[in-house]
Each structure stands twice: as structure tokens, then as C-alpha cells.
């Protein structure tokens, strides 16, 4: 009977131990990886006024960049998700060029002012959530990036919960000039835009299937 050199036995044992450790680490990583939220739908709108008429522009092309719960968050339901510190990361973005107004002639001027070629995305990155006084109301503090300029903003948030989704509506009043945007003019300067705008958004979020509450049906 031919005996294998002890070095081969040692190598084989080392490989088995290494595979076992790697499998254990992968299993632990799967268990400790924070659950992610998913975006079911979203809408972002910008509204403002000029010396001639008010205007609005909106898009439903909303992308979830990050939406992750912190380790240890059970996420048995939306109250767990809305607890301070439960959201480890939350960021959404829109292609600025998809903002569109029902009023003719506004889109081109707006896209030029937003510098959509140089800065194709508008993004909001949440830093923290604080409870407000009204039921279902919160303050979302985070960083808003428009035309490549980032500013900290506070959003007034309202939430609407059901068994499987959470609708979050938010609003913030801004100055275009804070983001280096010159208020657009049109009609040979006859139309002048007010630098004050209101940004609103609505997102519908869903819990991961493994963390979603059980159906009561």
C-alpha cells in the first residue's frame, strides 16, 4: 500500500479547515448583513413662481442608491424602521434631465439652469431622522446635491404605514442661488423666475420579504 507523504495530508487538512472557516464567515456575513429596503415607486417635484405665472416640474424616474437598516434592527414592522438610528443608509437620486413641466418652453430653460449635462443627477442623502410633534411626522436631516453643490437641508416628513409598504412624503423650501443656480429668465428677460423653490417628494418603500410583517388574511 502506497502511503502519501505527510505534507500532502497536512495540506489537505489545511484546505479543509480553510474551507470550513470561509463557509462559517460567509454564513455569518449573511446573518449580519443589514436588511435593505426596496423602492416601490417615487416622485420628485419642484415648484416655484415667476413674475408671470407659477410653474411645476416633476419626474417619477427615482432611483434608490442606498437603503439599509443598521445591524440588530429586527424590522418586525415600520415602527422599528422609524426608530432613531435604525436607518444606517438612505439615499435617492433622479436624473435631472427627466424633470418635466406641463407648461411649454420651461423644460429647456430649467435643464440649462440645472446644468444637467455637467451634473446629471440630483440626489438626497439622509443623515438622520428625528420625531416631530404630530403623529406620523418626522424631520429628515440630510444632504441635498443639486447642480454639483451640496447643502444640508431639513425635510418635513410625513409617513403612512400599511402592512407591506411605507409611504414617505417630504418637502423642503430652497433658494436656487444657494446651489449656484441663476434664476432662469425667458422672453428676452420679460419672464423672471423667483429664486425660491419648493422641492417635494413621495416614495413608497417595502421591507425585505424576510423581514416584512406576516399577512393577517
N, C-alpha and C positions, 0 to 999 in steps of 0.2 A: 504493500500500500504506500502510495507516494504522499508524503506529508508536505503541506505548503509551508514556506518559510514563515516564521513568526511575524516578520514585518508585514506580510500580507494580511495576517489575522488582525494585527494592530490597526492597520489602515482600514480594514473592513469595519472594525468596531468603531473607529473614529468617525467613519462616514455615517454609520447608523446613529451614533449619538448626535452628530451634526444635523441629520435629517430630522431626528426627534425634536431637537431644540428649535429648529426652524419651523416645524409644524406647530409646536407649542406657542412660539412667538406669533405666528400668523393667526392662530386661533385667538390668542389674547388680543391682538390688534383688532380682529373682527368684533370682539366683545366690547372693547373700549373705544372704538371709533364713534365719535358723537353722531347721533342720527341727524339726517338732513331733512329740511323742509323742501317741499316742491311748490312751484308756482303753477296754479291752475289757469289764471288769467290776470291781466293787468291793463291799466290805462293811466296815462300821464297827460295832463293838460296844462297849458299856460294861458292865462287871460290877462288882458290889460286894456288900456284906453288910449285914445289919441284925441286931438282937438276936433276930429270929425266924427269918429264912431268908435265904439268898443270892439274888441276882437278876441277870438279864442283860437287856439290851435291844440291839437291832441294827437296821440298815437296809441295804438294797442300793441305795438311791437316792443314789448317789455321783456327783458332778459334777466333771469336770476343769475347773478355772478357767484354769490356765496349765500348760503342759508344753512347754518349749522348750529345745533344745540351743544351746550357745554357738556363735558363728561359728567356723568352722575345724574343728569336730568332724566327723570323717569318718563316724562311726557305722556302721562296717562290721559291727559286732556289739555285743552288750551290754557286753562289757568296755570298749569305747570310751565308752559312755554312763555307766558307773560310775566312770570316771576322775575324780579331784578337779577341780572346775571345769567339767566337761563339761555339767552341767545349769545352764542360765542362769536358768531359772524353773521352779518346780513348786509347784502349789497345788491342793488338792482341797477340796470343801465338800459338806456334807449338809444337807438341810432337817431341823432339829432335831425338828420335829413328826412326822417319819417314823420316829423311833426307837420301837420297839415291843417289849414284853416278853411272853413266853408266860404269865406269871403275871397273873391277873385283878386289875384295880384299880391296877396300878402305873403305867400309861401316863399317866393324868390327873395324878397327883401328880408324876411325873417331868417332864412337859411344863410344869407350873406352876413347878417349881423351876428349869428351864432357861430360863424366860421366853421361850417360843417365839414369842409374839405380838410382843414388843418386839425380839427378836433371833432372827430366823427361821433363821439358818444357823450351823452350827459349821464352822470352816474351819482347815486347816493349811497354812502357807506354809513351804516348805523354804528354809533359808538355805545349808546346805552339807552334804555327805556326807563322812564320814571312815571309812577302813577300820578294821575291828575285827580281833581276832586269829584268829578262826575263819574257815575258808573260806566265802565267800558271805555273811559277816556284815559289817554296816556300822553306823555311828551316824549317824542323821539329826538334825541340829540345825535347829530352825525355830521358828516362832511359831504357837501354837495359840490360836484365839479361840473362847471359849465364853461364852454369855450376854453378849456385848459386851465381855468382858475378854480382853486378850491377854497371854500369858505365853510366855517362851521355854522350850521343852522339848527333851529329848533322847530320841529313839526308838531302841530296839534293833531293827535291821532285819535281815531275812533275805531273800535273793534266790534264786530258782530260774529258771534260764535254759533256754529251748529255742530252736529256730531262729527262730521268729517272735514269741514273746512273752516277757515278763519278769514273773514273779510276785513281788511285794514284800509281805512281811508285816512289820508293825511293832507295837510295844507300848510304852506309857508308863504309869507309875503316877502318879496325881494326887491332889490334895486338892480337893474341891468348894469349900472355903472360899477357896482361892487365887483362884477366879474369882467370888467374891462370891455363891456359891450356898449357901443354908442347907440343910443335910441334911434331906431330907423326913421328915415324921412322918405316921403314919396310925393308924387305930383309936383315936382320941381320945388320941393320944400313946403308946399302948402299943407301937407299932412305931416304932423309932428307927433311922435309917439311919447307917451309919458314913460319915464324910466321905471315906474313902479309896476311890478307884475305879481300875479299870484300863481304859484305852482301847486297843483293838486294831483293826487294820485290815488288809485284804488287797486289793491292787489288781493287776489283770492289765493290763500295758501292751504296746502294739505299736509297733514302729518304723514311720516313714512308708514307704510302698511303695517309694519311690525309694531308700531307704536300707536296706531290710530285706535280710538275707543271702539269697543265692540258694538255692533248694531243692536238696537233694542227691539227690532222687528222679530 
